[in-house]
Amino acid sequence: MSAGGDRTTVLVCLTCRGLADPLVEPRPGQQLARATLLALGDATDICVGGIRCLGNCARGPSAALRRDRCWTYVFGGLDPVCDGPTLIAGARLFATSTDGLLPWRGRPEPLKRGLIARIPPMDFDGEAP
């Protein structure tokens, strides 16, 4: 898997287990990573990478979308078989954003209902309390 640069990156949690059968192999997170890579194909506009544990074990499988100097989004409750294309569609939508936010309009439904967290960019100073 590749990751890097100013491109939009999809990070898939490789260690996510199934709640119904935690011993199943390959793990649902690994299945989601494979489905995401298959959905990307040989395109180079999006990076796909794996990560060991996004800390969202109760709501996995999980993945994150990130871009430099933009907000990072963490999603859970993803389908390991069906949501690879969902993540790629979300990443492409995010890549077109001019304000550093993943647009709500046009966002695939699993990325609406499965939002776990939206994390500000490192250079975000916050707002006055």
N, CA, C and O atoms as a GROMACS GRO file, in nm:
protein
  516
    1MET      N    1   0.085  -0.117   0.000
    1MET     CA    2   0.000   0.000   0.000
    1MET      C    3   0.089   0.123   0.000
    1MET      O    4   0.200   0.121   0.054
    2SER      N    5   0.041   0.229  -0.060
    2SER     CA    6   0.120   0.351  -0.067
    2SER      C    7   0.052   0.462   0.012
    2SER      O    8  -0.070   0.463   0.025
    3ALA      N    9   0.131   0.553   0.065
    3ALA     CA   10   0.078   0.669   0.135
    3ALA      C   11   0.176   0.783   0.115
    3ALA      O   12   0.297   0.761   0.101
    4GLY      N   13   0.125   0.906   0.114
    4GLY     CA   14   0.219   1.016   0.108
    4GLY      C   15   0.165   1.143   0.049
    4GLY      O   16   0.050   1.151   0.006
    5GLY      N   17   0.254   1.246   0.047
    5GLY     CA   18   0.237   1.371  -0.023
    5GLY      C   19   0.114   1.454   0.011
    5GLY      O   20   0.051   1.436   0.115
    6ASP      N   21   0.082   1.546  -0.083
    6ASP     CA   22  -0.032   1.635  -0.068
    6ASP      C   23  -0.162   1.570  -0.115
    6ASP      O   24  -0.269   1.630  -0.102
    7ARG      N   25  -0.153   1.453  -0.167
    7ARG     CA   26  -0.273   1.384  -0.212
    7ARG      C   27  -0.359   1.343  -0.093
    7ARG      O   28  -0.312   1.335   0.021
    8THR      N   29  -0.483   1.317  -0.122
    8THR     CA   30  -0.572   1.264  -0.019
    8THR      C   31  -0.532   1.120   0.010
    8THR      O   32  -0.505   1.042  -0.082
    9THR      N   33  -0.530   1.086   0.137
    9THR     CA   34  -0.489   0.953   0.180
    9THR      C   35  -0.603   0.885   0.254
    9THR      O   36  -0.670   0.946   0.338
   10VAL      N   37  -0.625   0.759   0.221
   10VAL     CA   38  -0.717   0.673   0.295
   10VAL      C   39  -0.630   0.581   0.380
   10VAL      O   40  -0.546   0.509   0.327
   11LEU      N   41  -0.652   0.584   0.512
   11LEU     CA   42  -0.582   0.494   0.602
   11LEU      C   43  -0.684   0.395   0.657
   11LEU      O   44  -0.781   0.435   0.722
   12VAL      N   45  -0.662   0.268   0.633
   12VAL     CA   46  -0.755   0.164   0.677
   12VAL      C   47  -0.694   0.089   0.795
   12VAL      O   48  -0.578   0.047   0.791
   13CYS      N   49  -0.772   0.074   0.900
   13CYS     CA   50  -0.727   0.002   1.019
   13CYS      C   51  -0.718  -0.147   0.985
   13CYS      O   52  -0.820  -0.211   0.958
   14LEU      N   53  -0.598  -0.200   0.987
   14LEU     CA   54  -0.575  -0.340   0.951
   14LEU      C   55  -0.608  -0.436   1.065
   14LEU      O   56  -0.628  -0.555   1.041
   15THR      N   57  -0.612  -0.386   1.187
   15THR     CA   58  -0.631  -0.473   1.302
   15THR      C   59  -0.776  -0.487   1.344
   15THR      O   60  -0.805  -0.563   1.437
   16CYS      N   61  -0.869  -0.416   1.280
   16CYS     CA   62  -1.011  -0.426   1.315
   16CYS      C   63  -1.057  -0.570   1.305
   16CYS      O   64  -1.030  -0.639   1.206
   17ARG      N   65  -1.126  -0.615   1.409
   17ARG     CA   66  -1.180  -0.751   1.414
   17ARG      C   67  -1.332  -0.745   1.405
   17ARG      O   68  -1.392  -0.640   1.427
   18GLY      N   69  -1.391  -0.857   1.373
   18GLY     CA   70  -1.535  -0.867   1.373
   18GLY      C   71  -1.587  -0.888   1.514
   18GLY      O   72  -1.530  -0.967   1.589
   19LEU      N   73  -1.693  -0.818   1.552
   19LEU     CA   74  -1.750  -0.835   1.685
   19LEU      C   75  -1.813  -0.973   1.702
   19LEU      O   76  -1.805  -1.032   1.809
   20ALA      N   77  -1.875  -1.024   1.596
   20ALA     CA   78  -1.942  -1.154   1.604
   20ALA      C   79  -1.841  -1.268   1.612
   20ALA      O   80  -1.863  -1.365   1.686
   21ASP      N   81  -1.732  -1.259   1.540
   21ASP     CA   82  -1.630  -1.364   1.540
   21ASP      C   83  -1.492  -1.298   1.538
   21ASP      O   84  -1.436  -1.278   1.430
   22PRO      N   85  -1.436  -1.264   1.655
   22PRO     CA   86  -1.309  -1.192   1.658
   22PRO      C   87  -1.190  -1.271   1.609
   22PRO      O   88  -1.083  -1.214   1.588
   23LEU      N   89  -1.204  -1.401   1.589
   23LEU     CA   90  -1.091  -1.484   1.546
   23LEU      C   91  -1.086  -1.506   1.395
   23LEU      O   92  -0.992  -1.568   1.345
   24VAL      N   93  -1.186  -1.458   1.322
   24VAL     CA   94  -1.191  -1.480   1.179
   24VAL      C   95  -1.069  -1.418   1.110
   24VAL      O   96  -1.025  -1.308   1.146
   25GLU      N   97  -1.016  -1.489   1.014
   25GLU     CA   98  -0.904  -1.440   0.933
   25GLU      C   99  -0.943  -1.452   0.786
   25GLU      O  100  -1.005  -1.553   0.752
   26PRO      N  101  -0.912  -1.361   0.698
   26PRO     CA  102  -0.849  -1.235   0.733
   26PRO      C  103  -0.944  -1.146   0.813
   26PRO      O  104  -1.066  -1.156   0.802
   27ARG      N  105  -0.886  -1.060   0.892
   27ARG     CA  106  -0.964  -0.968   0.973
   27ARG      C  107  -1.045  -0.875   0.883
   27ARG      O  108  -1.003  -0.844   0.772
   28PRO      N  109  -1.161  -0.830   0.931
   28PRO     CA  110  -1.241  -0.738   0.852
   28PRO      C  111  -1.164  -0.613   0.809
   28PRO      O  112  -1.186  -0.561   0.699
   29GLY      N  113  -1.074  -0.565   0.893
   29GLY     CA  114  -0.993  -0.449   0.854
   29GLY      C  115  -0.905  -0.479   0.734
   29GLY      O  116  -0.889  -0.395   0.645
   30GLN      N  117  -0.847  -0.598   0.732
   30GLN     CA  118  -0.765  -0.638   0.618
   30GLN      C  119  -0.850  -0.654   0.492
   30GLN      O  120  -0.807  -0.619   0.383
   31GLN      N  121  -0.970  -0.706   0.508
   31GLN     CA  122  -1.062  -0.720   0.395
   31GLN      C  123  -1.098  -0.582   0.340
   31GLN      O  124  -1.102  -0.562   0.219
   32LEU      N  125  -1.126  -0.486   0.430
   32LEU     CA  126  -1.159  -0.351   0.386
   32LEU      C  127  -1.041  -0.286   0.314
   32LEU      O  128  -1.060  -0.217   0.214
   33ALA      N  129  -0.921  -0.308   0.364
   33ALA     CA  130  -0.803  -0.253   0.298
   33ALA      C  131  -0.789  -0.308   0.156
   33ALA      O  132  -0.760  -0.233   0.062
   34ARG      N  133  -0.810  -0.439   0.140
   34ARG     CA  134  -0.802  -0.500   0.006
   34ARG      C  135  -0.911  -0.444  -0.086
   34ARG      O  136  -0.885  -0.412  -0.202
   35ALA      N  137  -1.033  -0.432  -0.032
   35ALA     CA  138  -1.145  -0.378  -0.113
   35ALA      C  139  -1.117  -0.233  -0.154
   35ALA      O  140  -1.154  -0.191  -0.264
   36THR      N  141  -1.052  -0.158  -0.067
   36THR     CA  142  -1.019  -0.018  -0.098
   36THR      C  143  -0.913  -0.011  -0.206
   36THR      O  144  -0.923   0.070  -0.298
   37LEU      N  145  -0.811  -0.096  -0.197
   37LEU     CA  146  -0.708  -0.100  -0.301
   37LEU      C  147  -0.766  -0.145  -0.435
   37LEU      O  148  -0.730  -0.090  -0.540
   38LEU      N  149  -0.855  -0.243  -0.432
   38LEU     CA  150  -0.920  -0.287  -0.556
   38LEU      C  151  -1.001  -0.175  -0.618
   38LEU      O  152  -1.001  -0.157  -0.740
   39ALA      N  153  -1.072  -0.098  -0.533
   39ALA     CA  154  -1.153   0.013  -0.584
   39ALA      C  155  -1.065   0.123  -0.643
   39ALA      O  156  -1.106   0.191  -0.737
   40LEU      N  157  -0.945   0.141  -0.588
   40LEU     CA  158  -0.853   0.241  -0.640
   40LEU      C  159  -0.796   0.198  -0.774
   40LEU      O  160  -0.774   0.280  -0.863
   41GLY      N  161  -0.773   0.070  -0.789
   41GLY     CA  162  -0.714   0.020  -0.913
   41GLY      C  163  -0.576   0.076  -0.932
   41GLY      O  164  -0.497   0.082  -0.837
   42ASP      N  165  -0.544   0.119  -1.054
   42ASP     CA  166  -0.412   0.174  -1.080
   42ASP      C  167  -0.412   0.326  -1.083
   42ASP      O  168  -0.317   0.388  -1.130
   43ALA      N  169  -0.520   0.387  -1.031
   43ALA     CA  170  -0.526   0.533  -1.023
   43ALA      C  171  -0.419   0.585  -0.927
   43ALA      O  172  -0.382   0.516  -0.832
   44THR      N  173  -0.370   0.705  -0.952
   44THR     CA  174  -0.265   0.763  -0.868
   44THR      C  175  -0.310   0.890  -0.797
   44THR      O  176  -0.228   0.958  -0.734
   45ASP      N  177  -0.438   0.924  -0.807
   45ASP     CA  178  -0.486   1.049  -0.746
   45ASP      C  179  -0.513   1.036  -0.596
   45ASP      O  180  -0.526   1.137  -0.528
   46ILE      N  181  -0.521   0.915  -0.545
   46ILE     CA  182  -0.549   0.888  -0.404
   46ILE      C  183  -0.443   0.790  -0.354
   46ILE      O  184  -0.401   0.700  -0.428
   47CYS      N  185  -0.400   0.807  -0.229
   47CYS     CA  186  -0.308   0.711  -0.165
   47CYS      C  187  -0.390   0.625  -0.071
   47CYS      O  188  -0.482   0.673  -0.005
   48VAL      N  189  -0.357   0.497  -0.064
   48VAL     CA  190  -0.421   0.405   0.029
   48VAL      C  191  -0.311   0.342   0.114
   48VAL      O  192  -0.211   0.293   0.062
   49GLY      N  193  -0.332   0.345   0.245
   49GLY     CA  194  -0.235   0.287   0.336
   49GLY      C  195  -0.305   0.215   0.449
   49GLY      O  196  -0.423   0.237   0.476
   50GLY      N  197  -0.232   0.130   0.515
   50GLY     CA  198  -0.283   0.059   0.631
   50GLY      C  199  -0.227   0.121   0.757
   50GLY      O  200  -0.123   0.186   0.756
   51ILE      N  201  -0.298   0.101   0.866
   51ILE     CA  202  -0.253   0.150   0.996
   51ILE      C  203  -0.293   0.046   1.100
   51ILE      O  204  -0.398  -0.017   1.088
   52ARG      N  205  -0.212   0.029   1.200
   52ARG     CA  206  -0.242  -0.066   1.307
   52ARG      C  207  -0.318   0.008   1.416
   52ARG      O  208  -0.258   0.077   1.498
   53CYS      N  209  -0.448  -0.007   1.417
   53CYS     CA  210  -0.541   0.038   1.520
   53CYS      C  211  -0.567   0.188   1.520
   53CYS      O  212  -0.479   0.269   1.550
   54LEU      N  213  -0.688   0.223   1.486
   54LEU     CA  214  -0.736   0.360   1.498
   54LEU      C  215  -0.807   0.384   1.631
   54LEU      O  216  -0.862   0.492   1.654
   55GLY      N  217  -0.807   0.285   1.719
   55GLY     CA  218  -0.866   0.300   1.852
   55GLY      C  219  -1.018   0.311   1.850
   55GLY      O  220  -1.076   0.372   1.940
   56ASN      N  221  -1.080   0.253   1.751
   56ASN     CA  222  -1.225   0.258   1.736
   56ASN      C  223  -1.280   0.116   1.733
   56ASN      O  224  -1.369   0.085   1.653
   57CYS      N  225  -1.229   0.032   1.819
   57CYS     CA  226  -1.255  -0.112   1.814
   57CYS      C  227  -1.403  -0.148   1.825
   57CYS      O  228  -1.448  -0.243   1.760
   58ALA      N  229  -1.479  -0.076   1.903
   58ALA     CA  230  -1.621  -0.108   1.922
   58ALA      C  231  -1.704  -0.073   1.799
   58ALA      O  232  -1.817  -0.120   1.786
   59ARG      N  233  -1.649   0.011   1.709
   59ARG     CA  234  -1.727   0.054   1.592
   59ARG      C  235  -1.651   0.029   1.462
   59ARG      O  236  -1.669   0.102   1.364
   60GLY      N  237  -1.567  -0.073   1.460
   60GLY     CA  238  -1.492  -0.104   1.338
   60GLY      C  239  -1.577  -0.182   1.240
   60GLY      O  240  -1.692  -0.215   1.270
   61PRO      N  241  -1.525  -0.211   1.125
   61PRO     CA  242  -1.398  -0.166   1.070
   61PRO      C  243  -1.394  -0.014   1.053
   61PRO      O  244  -1.495   0.051   1.028
   62SER      N  245  -1.273   0.040   1.066
   62SER     CA  246  -1.252   0.184   1.066
   62SER      C  247  -1.152   0.225   0.959
   62SER      O  248  -1.069   0.147   0.914
   63ALA      N  249  -1.164   0.352   0.920
   63ALA     CA  250  -1.071   0.411   0.825
   63ALA      C  251  -1.069   0.561   0.848
   63ALA      O  252  -1.161   0.617   0.909
   64ALA      N  253  -0.965   0.626   0.800
   64ALA     CA  254  -0.953   0.770   0.809
   64ALA      C  255  -0.923   0.828   0.672
   64ALA      O  256  -0.858   0.765   0.589
   65LEU      N  257  -0.973   0.949   0.649
   65LEU     CA  258  -0.940   1.027   0.529
   65LEU      C  259  -0.862   1.148   0.576
   65LEU      O  260  -0.903   1.215   0.670
   66ARG      N  261  -0.749   1.176   0.512
   66ARG     CA  262  -0.671   1.293   0.552
   66ARG      C  263  -0.604   1.357   0.432
   66ARG      O  264  -0.578   1.294   0.330
   67ARG      N  265  -0.579   1.487   0.450
   67ARG     CA  266  -0.503   1.568   0.354
   67ARG      C  267  -0.417   1.664   0.435
   67ARG      O  268  -0.457   1.705   0.544
   68ASP      N  269  -0.302   1.700   0.383
   68ASP     CA  270  -0.218   1.799   0.451
   68ASP      C  271  -0.294   1.930   0.463
   68ASP      O  272  -0.363   1.973   0.371
   69ARG      N  273  -0.280   1.993   0.579
   69ARG     CA  274  -0.339   2.123   0.608
   69ARG      C  275  -0.492   2.123   0.600
   69ARG      O  276  -0.554   2.227   0.580
   70CYS      N  277  -0.552   2.006   0.617
   70CYS     CA  278  -0.698   1.991   0.615
   70CYS      C  279  -0.742   1.910   0.737
   70CYS      O  280  -0.659   1.853   0.808
   71TRP      N  281  -0.870   1.905   0.759
   71TRP     CA  282  -0.926   1.824   0.866
   71TRP      C  283  -0.907   1.676   0.831
   71TRP      O  284  -0.901   1.640   0.714
   72THR      N  285  -0.897   1.592   0.933
   72THR     CA  286  -0.890   1.448   0.917
   72THR      C  287  -1.021   1.389   0.966
   72THR      O  288  -1.075   1.433   1.068
   73TYR      N  289  -1.073   1.291   0.895
   73TYR     CA  290  -1.201   1.229   0.927
   73TYR      C  291  -1.181   1.082   0.960
   73TYR      O  292  -1.112   1.011   0.887
   74VAL      N  293  -1.240   1.036   1.069
   74VAL     CA  294  -1.236   0.896   1.108
   74VAL      C  295  -1.376   0.839   1.098
   74VAL      O  296  -1.472   0.898   1.147
   75PHE      N  297  -1.387   0.724   1.034
   75PHE     CA  298  -1.516   0.659   1.012
   75PHE      C  299  -1.514   0.519   1.070
   75PHE      O  300  -1.409   0.455   1.074
   76GLY      N  301  -1.629   0.472   1.114
   76GLY     CA  302  -1.641   0.338   1.165
   76GLY      C  303  -1.767   0.271   1.115
   76GLY      O  304  -1.848   0.332   1.045
   77GLY      N  305  -1.782   0.145   1.152
   77GLY     CA  306  -1.899   0.069   1.109
   77GLY      C  307  -1.901   0.044   0.959
   77GLY      O  308  -2.007   0.028   0.900
   78LEU      N  309  -1.782   0.041   0.899
   78LEU     CA  310  -1.773   0.022   0.755
   78LEU      C  311  -1.788  -0.126   0.720
   78LEU      O  312  -1.751  -0.213   0.799
   79ASP      N  313  -1.841  -0.152   0.603
   79ASP     CA  314  -1.857  -0.289   0.556
   79ASP      C  315  -1.727  -0.332   0.489
   79ASP      O  316  -1.683  -0.266   0.394
   80PRO      N  317  -1.666  -0.439   0.535
   80PRO     CA  318  -1.535  -0.478   0.481
   80PRO      C  319  -1.538  -0.521   0.335
   80PRO      O  320  -1.435  -0.519   0.268
   81VAL      N  321  -1.652  -0.559   0.286
   81VAL     CA  322  -1.663  -0.604   0.147
   81VAL      C  323  -1.708  -0.491   0.055
   81VAL      O  324  -1.657  -0.476  -0.056
   82CYS      N  325  -1.803  -0.411   0.100
   82CYS     CA  326  -1.869  -0.312   0.014
   82CYS      C  327  -1.812  -0.171   0.021
   82CYS      O  328  -1.831  -0.093  -0.073
   83ASP      N  329  -1.742  -0.134   0.129
   83ASP     CA  330  -1.708   0.006   0.147
   83ASP      C  331  -1.570   0.048   0.099
   83ASP      O  332  -1.529   0.161   0.126
   84GLY      N  333  -1.498  -0.038   0.030
   84GLY     CA  334  -1.375   0.007  -0.036
   84GLY      C  335  -1.405   0.116  -0.138
   84GLY      O  336  -1.342   0.221  -0.134
   85PRO      N  337  -1.501   0.093  -0.230
   85PRO     CA  338  -1.537   0.198  -0.324
   85PRO      C  339  -1.593   0.323  -0.255
   85PRO      O  340  -1.575   0.435  -0.304
   86THR      N  341  -1.661   0.304  -0.143
   86THR     CA  342  -1.713   0.417  -0.066
   86THR      C  343  -1.599   0.507  -0.020
   86THR      O  344  -1.607   0.629  -0.032
   87LEU      N  345  -1.493   0.446   0.034
   87LEU     CA  346  -1.379   0.524   0.081
   87LEU      C  347  -1.309   0.597  -0.033
   87LEU      O  348  -1.267   0.712  -0.017
   88ILE      N  349  -1.296   0.533  -0.147
   88ILE     CA  350  -1.233   0.598  -0.262
   88ILE      C  351  -1.320   0.714  -0.311
   88ILE      O  352  -1.267   0.820  -0.344
   89ALA      N  353  -1.452   0.695  -0.317
   89ALA     CA  354  -1.542   0.804  -0.358
   89ALA      C  355  -1.532   0.921  -0.260
   89ALA      O  356  -1.529   1.036  -0.302
   90GLY      N  357  -1.528   0.891  -0.130
   90GLY     CA  358  -1.514   0.997  -0.031
   90GLY      C  359  -1.381   1.069  -0.043
   90GLY      O  360  -1.376   1.191  -0.030
   91ALA      N  361  -1.275   0.995  -0.068
   91ALA     CA  362  -1.143   1.055  -0.084
   91ALA      C  363  -1.139   1.147  -0.206
   91ALA      O  364  -1.079   1.254  -0.201
   92ARG      N  365  -1.201   1.106  -0.313
   92ARG     CA  366  -1.203   1.190  -0.434
   92ARG      C  367  -1.284   1.317  -0.410
   92ARG      O  368  -1.247   1.424  -0.457
   93LEU      N  369  -1.394   1.304  -0.337
   93LEU     CA  370  -1.474   1.422  -0.302
   93LEU      C  371  -1.392   1.515  -0.213
   93LEU      O  372  -1.391   1.636  -0.233
   94PHE      N  373  -1.323   1.460  -0.115
   94PHE     CA  374  -1.240   1.538  -0.024
   94PHE      C  375  -1.129   1.610  -0.102
   94PHE      O  376  -1.097   1.725  -0.071
   95ALA      N  377  -1.072   1.544  -0.200
   95ALA     CA  378  -0.963   1.601  -0.279
   95ALA      C  379  -1.006   1.726  -0.354
   95ALA      O  380  -0.922   1.811  -0.385
   96THR      N  381  -1.136   1.739  -0.383
   96THR     CA  382  -1.185   1.857  -0.456
   96THR      C  383  -1.223   1.972  -0.364
   96THR      O  384  -1.255   2.080  -0.411
   97SER      N  385  -1.220   1.949  -0.233
   97SER     CA  386  -1.260   2.050  -0.137
   97SER      C  387  -1.161   2.167  -0.136
   97SER      O  388  -1.040   2.147  -0.138
   98THR      N  389  -1.215   2.288  -0.134
   98THR     CA  390  -1.130   2.407  -0.130
   98THR      C  391  -1.118   2.465   0.011
   98THR      O  392  -1.036   2.554   0.034
   99ASP      N  393  -1.199   2.416   0.106
   99ASP     CA  394  -1.196   2.471   0.240
   99ASP      C  395  -1.138   2.375   0.344
   99ASP      O  396  -1.142   2.403   0.464
  100GLY      N  397  -1.083   2.262   0.299
  100GLY     CA  398  -1.022   2.167   0.391
  100GLY      C  399  -1.120   2.077   0.464
  100GLY      O  400  -1.081   2.004   0.555
  101LEU      N  401  -1.246   2.081   0.425
  101LEU     CA  402  -1.351   1.999   0.486
  101LEU      C  403  -1.406   1.901   0.385
  101LEU      O  404  -1.412   1.931   0.266
  102LEU      N  405  -1.448   1.785   0.431
  102LEU     CA  406  -1.514   1.688   0.345
  102LEU      C  407  -1.659   1.732   0.327
  102LEU      O  408  -1.734   1.737   0.425
  103PRO      N  409  -1.699   1.765   0.206
  103PRO     CA  410  -1.836   1.814   0.186
  103PRO      C  411  -1.940   1.711   0.229
  103PRO      O  412  -1.922   1.591   0.212
  104TRP      N  413  -2.049   1.761   0.285
  104TRP     CA  414  -2.161   1.674   0.323
  104TRP      C  415  -2.237   1.632   0.198
  104TRP      O  416  -2.269   1.514   0.180
  105ARG      N  417  -2.265   1.727   0.112
  105ARG     CA  418  -2.338   1.698  -0.012
  105ARG      C  419  -2.250   1.613  -0.102
  105ARG      O  420  -2.136   1.648  -0.132
  106GLY      N  421  -2.305   1.501  -0.144
  106GLY     CA  422  -2.232   1.410  -0.230
  106GLY      C  423  -2.153   1.304  -0.155
  106GLY      O  424  -2.100   1.211  -0.215
  107ARG      N  425  -2.144   1.319  -0.022
  107ARG     CA  426  -2.071   1.221   0.058
  107ARG      C  427  -2.148   1.089   0.060
  107ARG      O  428  -2.269   1.089   0.084
  108PRO      N  429  -2.080   0.977   0.034
  108PRO     CA  430  -2.149   0.848   0.041
  108PRO      C  431  -2.214   0.827   0.178
  108PRO      O  432  -2.158   0.866   0.281
  109GLU      N  433  -2.330   0.764   0.179
  109GLU     CA  434  -2.408   0.746   0.302
  109GLU      C  435  -2.327   0.682   0.416
  109GLU      O  436  -2.339   0.729   0.530
  110PRO      N  437  -2.246   0.578   0.393
  110PRO     CA  438  -2.169   0.521   0.504
  110PRO      C  439  -2.072   0.622   0.568
  110PRO      O  440  -2.035   0.607   0.684
  111LEU      N  441  -2.032   0.724   0.492
  111LEU     CA  442  -1.943   0.826   0.546
  111LEU      C  443  -2.021   0.938   0.614
  111LEU      O  444  -1.961   1.026   0.677
  112LYS      N  445  -2.151   0.936   0.603
  112LYS     CA  446  -2.236   1.028   0.680
  112LYS      C  447  -2.268   0.964   0.814
  112LYS      O  448  -2.242   1.022   0.920
  113ARG      N  449  -2.326   0.845   0.810
  113ARG     CA  450  -2.370   0.780   0.935
  113ARG      C  451  -2.255   0.719   1.014
  113ARG      O  452  -2.270   0.693   1.133
  114GLY      N  453  -2.141   0.697   0.950
  114GLY     CA  454  -2.029   0.632   1.018
  114GLY      C  455  -1.922   0.727   1.070
  114GLY      O  456  -1.816   0.682   1.112
  115LEU      N  457  -1.949   0.859   1.066
  115LEU     CA  458  -1.849   0.955   1.114
  115LEU      C  459  -1.825   0.936   1.263
  115LEU      O  460  -1.919   0.941   1.342
  116ILE      N  461  -1.701   0.916   1.301
  116ILE     CA  462  -1.661   0.900   1.441
  116ILE      C  463  -1.601   1.029   1.493
  116ILE      O  464  -1.635   1.073   1.603
  117ALA      N  465  -1.511   1.090   1.416
  117ALA     CA  466  -1.444   1.212   1.460
  117ALA      C  467  -1.398   1.293   1.340
  117ALA      O  468  -1.370   1.241   1.233
  118ARG      N  469  -1.392   1.423   1.364
  118ARG     CA  470  -1.334   1.517   1.268
  118ARG      C  471  -1.225   1.590   1.346
  118ARG      O  472  -1.254   1.659   1.443
  119ILE      N  473  -1.100   1.576   1.302
  119ILE     CA  474  -0.985   1.625   1.377
  119ILE      C  475  -0.925   1.743   1.302
  119ILE      O  476  -0.897   1.734   1.182
  120PRO      N  477  -0.904   1.857   1.372
  120PRO     CA  478  -0.851   1.975   1.303
  120PRO      C  479  -0.708   1.955   1.257
  120PRO      O  480  -0.635   1.871   1.310
  121PRO      N  481  -0.668   2.034   1.157
  121PRO     CA  482  -0.530   2.026   1.110
  121PRO      C  483  -0.434   2.075   1.219
  121PRO      O  484  -0.474   2.147   1.311
  122MET      N  485  -0.309   2.036   1.209
  122MET     CA  486  -0.208   2.071   1.309
  122MET      C  487  -0.194   2.222   1.328
  122MET      O  488  -0.166   2.267   1.439
  123ASP      N  489  -0.212   2.299   1.222
  123ASP     CA  490  -0.193   2.445   1.233
  123ASP      C  491  -0.319   2.519   1.276
  123ASP      O  492  -0.322   2.642   1.274
  124PHE      N  493  -0.424   2.447   1.316
  124PHE     CA  494  -0.547   2.509   1.362
  124PHE      C  495  -0.528   2.558   1.504
  124PHE      O  496  -0.497   2.480   1.594
  125ASP      N  497  -0.547   2.689   1.525
  125ASP     CA  498  -0.525   2.749   1.657
  125ASP      C  499  -0.649   2.748   1.744
  125ASP      O  500  -0.643   2.790   1.860
  126GLY      N  501  -0.759   2.701   1.693
  126GLY     CA  502  -0.881   2.700   1.772
  126GLY      C  503  -0.957   2.831   1.759
  126GLY      O  504  -0.911   2.926   1.695
  127GLU      N  505  -1.072   2.834   1.820
  127GLU     CA  506  -1.157   2.951   1.820
  127GLU      C  507  -1.168   3.004   1.961
  127GLU      O  508  -1.145   2.929   2.056
  128ALA      N  509  -1.201   3.130   1.976
  128ALA     CA  510  -1.214   3.189   2.109
  128ALA      C  511  -1.327   3.118   2.185
  128ALA      O  512  -1.435   3.097   2.130
  129PRO      N  513  -1.301   3.080   2.311
  129PRO     CA  514  -1.405   3.014   2.390
  129PRO      C  515  -1.516   3.110   2.430
  129PRO      O  516  -1.612   3.070   2.497
   0.00000   0.00000   0.00000
